[in-house]
Amino acid sequence: MSFADAVTREAAWLNTTTDGLPVLPTSAGGPWDVIQAYLPRSPNQQKTQIYVLRRRGATTRFSQQRRIATYSFHLSLVWPVGATTTSTNIAETEQQAFDNAIALLVGRIEGTVNDKTHGGRFLSVAEAPHGTGIDVEWGDPAQSLLDGRLIASVTYMADDPDYTA
């Protein structure tokens, strides 16, 4: 595990479908078409999307030789209007579908009661002392609906297992 592959490890966790936690990929019955590390140059505007990005990274030294790496993950969420319905109340219905999909995502990030390591990929995710939980920020639908989509971001911290350096 290294500083460079944290985003890829987290995207792999969000794509996991066999552990009893909320399933996210549409290929396994979830609401998200695209779940990937890093933002592509030309995202598909007609698919529901989660892009795992990193806002900050830091290392903390303790016990002379040991270090711990901490990351601030930023998930960029895009939900095209019409992704789940074509009803007459499409804007309201899509906002509720987006909220439901985000609730599943938060449940997946929270992990199981006894394991906050995302399947051993990290020391801890969205937990103290470095983490402050999970922060969800929805974009203003009055603005984003004009572009035919809903947007939100999710941020949380993760710590890697300690290493010597």
C-alpha positions in Angstrom: 0.0 0.0 0.0 1.3 3.4 -0.9 0.5 7.0 -1.0 0.1 6.8 -4.8 -2.6 4.1 -4.9 -5.1 5.3 -2.2 -7.6 6.5 -4.7 -7.5 3.2 -6.7 -8.0 1.2 -3.4 -11.0 3.3 -2.4 -12.6 3.0 -5.9 -12.1 -0.8 -5.6 -13.9 -0.8 -2.2 -16.9 1.2 -3.6 -17.1 -1.4 -6.4 -17.2 -4.4 -4.1 -20.5 -6.3 -4.2 -20.1 -9.5 -2.1 -19.7 -8.3 1.5 -23.3 -7.6 2.6 -22.9 -3.8 2.5 -25.0 -1.6 0.1 -24.2 -2.5 -3.5 -23.4 0.5 -5.7 -22.6 -0.7 -9.3 -25.6 -1.1 -11.6 -24.0 -4.3 -12.9 -24.9 -5.8 -9.5 -28.2 -4.1 -9.0 -27.0 -0.8 -7.5 -27.7 2.8 -8.8 -24.3 3.9 -10.0 -23.2 3.2 -13.7 -19.7 4.5 -13.3 -17.5 4.2 -10.1 -13.9 4.9 -10.8 -10.7 6.5 -9.6 -9.9 9.9 -11.1 -12.0 12.0 -13.4 -11.8 11.2 -17.1 -11.3 13.9 -19.8 -14.7 13.3 -21.3 -17.2 11.8 -18.7 -20.3 10.2 -20.0 -23.1 12.7 -19.3 -25.9 10.1 -19.6 -24.7 7.8 -16.8 -24.8 8.0 -13.0 -21.2 8.6 -11.9 -18.9 8.5 -8.8 -15.4 9.7 -9.3 -13.0 9.1 -6.4 -10.5 12.0 -6.1 -8.1 13.1 -3.4 -8.1 16.6 -2.0 -5.3 16.4 0.5 -2.7 13.9 1.7 -0.3 14.1 4.6 2.1 12.0 6.6 2.5 12.2 10.3 5.7 10.9 12.0 5.5 9.3 15.4 7.8 7.1 17.4 10.9 8.4 15.6 10.8 6.1 12.5 7.1 5.3 12.0 4.7 7.3 9.9 1.1 7.2 9.0 -0.4 8.6 5.8 -3.8 10.4 5.9 -5.9 11.2 2.9 -8.9 13.4 2.3 -11.1 11.7 -0.2 -13.4 13.7 -2.4 -16.1 11.8 -4.3 -17.6 13.8 -7.2 -21.2 12.6 -7.9 -23.1 13.2 -11.1 -26.7 12.2 -11.6 -28.3 12.9 -15.0 -31.9 13.9 -14.9 -33.8 11.1 -16.6 -31.4 8.5 -15.3 -34.2 6.6 -13.4 -37.5 8.0 -14.6 -39.5 9.7 -17.3 -42.5 10.7 -15.2 -44.1 14.1 -15.2 -42.5 15.0 -11.9 -39.1 14.1 -13.2 -37.1 16.7 -11.3 -38.6 15.8 -7.9 -38.4 12.0 -8.6 -34.8 12.3 -9.7 -33.8 14.3 -6.6 -35.3 11.6 -4.5 -33.5 8.8 -6.5 -30.3 10.8 -6.1 -30.8 11.1 -2.3 -31.5 7.3 -2.1 -28.3 6.5 -4.1 -26.2 8.8 -1.9 -27.7 7.1 1.2 -26.4 3.8 -0.2 -23.0 5.3 -0.8 -22.7 6.7 2.7 -23.7 3.2 4.1 -21.0 1.6 2.0 -18.4 4.2 3.2 -19.4 3.7 6.8 -18.6 0.0 6.4 -19.5 -2.8 8.9 -19.8 -2.3 12.6 -16.6 -4.2 13.3 -14.5 -3.2 10.3 -13.8 0.4 9.3 -10.7 -0.6 7.2 -12.6 -1.0 3.9 -11.7 -4.6 3.7 -8.2 -4.1 4.9 -7.4 -1.5 2.3 -6.8 1.2 5.1 -6.1 1.4 8.8 -9.4 3.3 9.2 -11.8 5.3 7.1 -14.2 8.1 8.2 -13.1 7.5 11.8 -11.4 9.6 14.5 -8.8 10.7 15.3 -8.0 12.1 11.8 -11.4 11.7 10.3 -14.4 13.8 11.1 -17.0 11.5 9.6 -18.6 11.8 6.2 -19.6 15.2 4.8 -22.1 15.3 2.0 -22.7 18.5 0.1 -25.5 18.7 -2.5 -25.2 21.2 -5.4 -28.0 23.7 -5.9 -30.6 21.8 -8.0 -32.0 25.1 -9.3 -28.7 25.6 -11.1 -27.6 22.0 -11.9 -31.1 21.0 -13.3 -30.5 23.6 -16.0 -27.6 21.4 -17.1 -29.8 18.3 -17.0 -28.1 16.8 -13.9 -27.8 16.8 -10.2 -24.4 17.0 -8.5 -23.0 16.4 -5.0 -19.7 15.8 -3.3 -18.8 13.5 -0.5 -15.7 14.0 1.6 -14.1 11.9 4.3 -10.7 11.0 5.7 -8.7 7.7 5.6 -5.6 6.6 7.4 -3.2 4.1 6.0 -1.5 1.5 8.2 1.7 2.9 9.6 5.1 2.3 7.9 8.7 3.0 8.7 10.7 5.6 6.8 
